[in-house]
Structures are given as C-alpha cells and as structure tokens.
Amino acid sequence: MKAAIIDQYGPASELHVAEVPKPEPDTHEVLIRVHATCVNPFETHQRSGDMKAMMSGDFPKILGADVAGVVEAVGLMITDFQPGDRVMASLGMSGGAYAEYAVAKETSLVKLPDAISFEQAAAMPVAAGTALQAMRDKGHLRPRDRVLINGAAGGVGHYAVQLAKIMGATVTAVCGPDAVAMVKELGADRVINYHEIDFTKEAETYDVVFDAVAKSSFEACQPILTKTGTYVTTRPSAEGMLDKVKTLFADQKATFILFSFTQTDMNWMLKHAAEGRLKAVIEHTYRLDELPQAHAASEAGHVKGKLVVVVE
Ligand SMILES: NC(=O)c1ccc[n+]([C@@H]2O[C@H](COP(=O)([O-])OP(=O)(O)OC[C@H]3O[C@@H](n4cnc5c(N)ncnc54)[C@H](OP(=O)(O)O)[C@@H]3O)[C@@H](O)[C@H]2O)c1
C-alpha cells in the first residue's frame, strides 16, 4: 500500500509517499481502507522530533491519528464491525493514518451515520473530542454558564464554539480579524479580535476560560474568571501541572486537558453533526503526496478550522 512516511525526524519535506506493507488486524483490531485523515498540530511535533522521547525509535514511521474510511477486514474477536461499515477512528499517538490502510483497536472506532462525509468525520476525533472533554470534564461547563474560548478559529477552538452552544452556554470567542465572520457563523454570542482587544484586561468575567490554542496563561486569565471559575488549557506543561496543584483547594481552578477517545463522546458528537449542529470548517483538503504542504500550513499557525487529507 501507499503511505506518507518519514525515514527520520526533520522538516515537513521529510514526509514522502512510499510503498509499505499493508497492516494486518490483530484479534481485537479492524483494518480500515482510509478515505480521509487530517493534520493535528501534535503530528508536526512528532515529525520534527520534538516528541521523540515519547515515541519508538523505529523508522519508517507513518504518522496521523484521525481516520475515516470503510472496514476492509476484522480480527477474530470483532463482533460489532464488519467489512463494508463506514467508520471513524482515532489511532492516537502511535499513528498510522497517513496511509491507504490503517488498523484501529475496536474500542477506538465508531460507525458513521450516512449523513456524515469521510472528510467531515476525519476532521473530528482529536480536535472535537479535546474541545468537548476540556469544557465538559475539566471546565464542568453547565447550561447558562459563560465561557470564553481563546483560539476560536483553530481546529479545537472552532469545534469548542459549536459544542459550548450545544451545551447551552453563552460563548465569547477570541480569534484574529480574518476569522470573525466564520466564528460568528458558528454561533459565538460575542467575538473578540485579539489583534485589537486584550480579553484578559476586560471587565467581563467567565465561569470557564478555555484556552484552546494555549497562548494565554492561568495567571493572565485569573482576573476574568468568576470567583469559582476554571481555566482550562490544551497545553499539558510543567507550569500547567503546578497551576493545577496550586489551585486544588482554591475556588478558582486551573487545569489542562489530555484527550482520550471514547465511543460515547464520538457517537454523541456524530449525532449532533448528522442533525446539523456540529460541523468541521475545512480550510483546505490535500492529497497524501501533499502532506509536506499540509504540515507546513499547520506549523505556520494560522489554520482556520481543519486541514483534511483525502486518500484516493
Ligand atoms: N492536550 C490535548 O489533548 C490536545 C489535543 C488536541 C490539540 N492540542 C493542542 O491544542 C492547540 C490547538 O490545536 P488546534 O488544532 O486548534 O491548532 P490550530 O488549528 O493550528 O490553531 C490555529 C489557530 O490558532 C489561532 N491563534 C494563533 N495565535 C492566537 C492567539 N494569540 N490568540 C487567538 N488565536 C490564535 C490562529 O488564528 P490567527 O491566524 O488569527 O492567529 C489559528 O486560527 C495545539 O497546541 C495542540 O497541540 C492538545
């Protein structure tokens, strides 16, 4: 099969298409014919070597977490999926999605409703799942709460705006000037252009500040949290861990999210997507051989919505 591989860590140009062995599903795995995948920022860090301490030393590597496609074959113990099923999966940090075929654990995939395209599905697992789990599980967002989402135009942020509205919150979204119309269209009640306004200096307070793009800090956001407000960041750093520990017994909390795939969350989001309340804004679609361009675009840091890769 064809896959976009790297033979060593390095710049985006290290990604190239090569012929590699087709993977085989183990007893609790499913082989998927990949129709679409997407780029998540952590994959660019994996490619560059920034995350090599957390990766195996084997090369070539096939990166890519999110997959949408059709089940080609199933392992011995699989009863819930069969060849021909349209599915969405997340392969996590171990990757394998930038390829014509990928294997996923049975617990890491769900069936797709007919109304959802492969491109829409491929954009969703990591970005939308992170947004949902950050606000619901870490921010404890409730109906009628006020939430501020920083980085509202990005992969995580643009899902967060829509999910916060589904959860019944009042949403203030922070993005650059080019994305104001897009973020309003996604349902934000108020949009702040961060080129003009420093949201941390405003008088308005929020029950949850979700720093989807991890460009602010708990310290900067503390004045705009309500007395019992929570700051959630997508960056699991040493500083973030310290803030979390320091606020364990305080009224205002600081915490961070580490996404983990659950079938319940994915099925819930797919239901809302099928009913028209949740969508991926897809800035650009690439082919497998255009992954160097897709990684370079992600690294430039100005993606609006998601970058999707269609595998033919
Ligand atoms: N912990 C986890 O489990 C987890 C999971 C997924 C993602 N993440 C992390 O979450 C972060 C966001 O991911 P993503 O996929 O959303 O990234 P992304 O799509 O690459 O984010 C790009 C967006 O960020 C905006 N942006 C950049 N600087 C900004 C600023 N100072 N204020 C407001 N917006 C700004 C850009 O808008 P402009 O062009 O207007 O600047 C652009 O629209 C990444 O660091 C990623 O690694 C963590």
The ligand as an ORCA input file, in Angstrom:
! r2SCAN-3c Opt
* xyz 0 1
  N      -3.922     18.237     25.215
  C      -4.553     17.636     24.223
  O      -5.089     16.524     24.380
  C      -4.618     18.335     22.883
  C      -5.426     17.797     21.865
  C      -5.516     18.490     20.672
  C      -4.792     19.678     20.489
  N      -3.981     20.115     21.475
  C      -3.220     21.375     21.318
  O      -4.163     22.426     21.205
  C      -3.580     23.506     20.499
  C      -4.556     23.989     19.450
  O      -4.772     22.980     18.485
  P      -5.542     23.349     17.148
  O      -5.670     22.101     16.362
  O      -6.756     24.125     17.473
  O      -4.465     24.321     16.467
  P      -4.572     25.120     15.121
  O      -5.778     24.732     14.363
  O      -3.265     25.030     14.425
  O      -4.734     26.663     15.643
  C      -4.571     27.656     14.716
  C      -5.432     28.856     15.101
  O      -4.912     29.473     16.283
  C      -5.164     30.872     16.178
  N      -4.277     31.654     17.022
  C      -2.930     31.686     16.977
  N      -2.467     32.549     17.916
  C      -3.554     33.034     18.562
  C      -3.721     33.934     19.638
  N      -2.682     34.509     20.254
  N      -4.968     34.207     20.049
  C      -6.037     33.633     19.463
  N      -5.945     32.771     18.430
  C      -4.707     32.472     17.984
  C      -4.929     31.160     14.719
  O      -5.605     32.349     14.380
  P      -4.809     33.576     13.686
  O      -4.333     33.079     12.358
  O      -5.840     34.642     13.579
  O      -3.688     33.929     14.614
  C      -5.472     29.911     14.030
  O      -6.806     30.072     13.603
  C      -2.266     22.959     19.916
  O      -1.206     23.409     20.727
  C      -2.420     21.457     20.038
  O      -1.192     20.790     20.114
  C      -3.884     19.483     22.671
*
